Amino acid sequence: ETRRTTRGNGITRTKFLWVANSTNRIRLFKVLRFITSANKKRALLSSSIVLLLFTKAHQ
């Protein structure tokens, strides 16, 4: 009984989340893409800085 009610609640919750995501999916995707691109740039920048410091220290 309780298992069936929790499963039903989970189904309704996932359905609600899916509906909410379908409205915000494009915006979320853009934000995620922007964040990942910024993280890639930051990682590239930090690695280049570390490489620069490393080469300067060993000259």
N, C-alpha and C positions, 0 to 999 in steps of 0.2 A: 504493500500500500504506500508506504513512505517512499520507497524506491521509485514507484511509478510517478508520484507527485513531483519528486525532485527531477526525474527525467523530463517530465512535461515542462517544469519550470526552466530546465536547461534548454529545451527546444525553443520555448518562447523567447528566452533570453538571447539565444544565438540568432533567432529570426529577427529580433529587434535590433541586435548589433549589426546584422547583415544589412537591414534596411538603413540604419544610421550610417553604416560604412558606404553604402551605395550612393548616398547623398554627399558624403564627405570624402569619397575615395580619391577623386581627382586632386582635391586640395591636399589631402594627406600624402598622396604620391608625390606631388610637387614639393611639399615640405621635406619629405624623406629624401628625395633626390637632391634637394638643395643642401640638406645636412650632410649627406654622404659626400657630395662634391666638396663641401667646405672642409670636411674631415680629411678627405684625400689631399686637398691643397695644403692643409695645416700639417699633415703627416709628411708631405713632400718637403715643405718649408723647414720643419723641425729636423728632418733627416739631413737636409742639405746644410743646415746650420751646424749640426753635430759633426758632419763630415768636414766642414770648413774649420771648426775649432780643432778637430782631431789632426788635420793636416798642418795647421798652424803650430800646434803643440809639438809635432814631430819634425818640424823643419830646423 
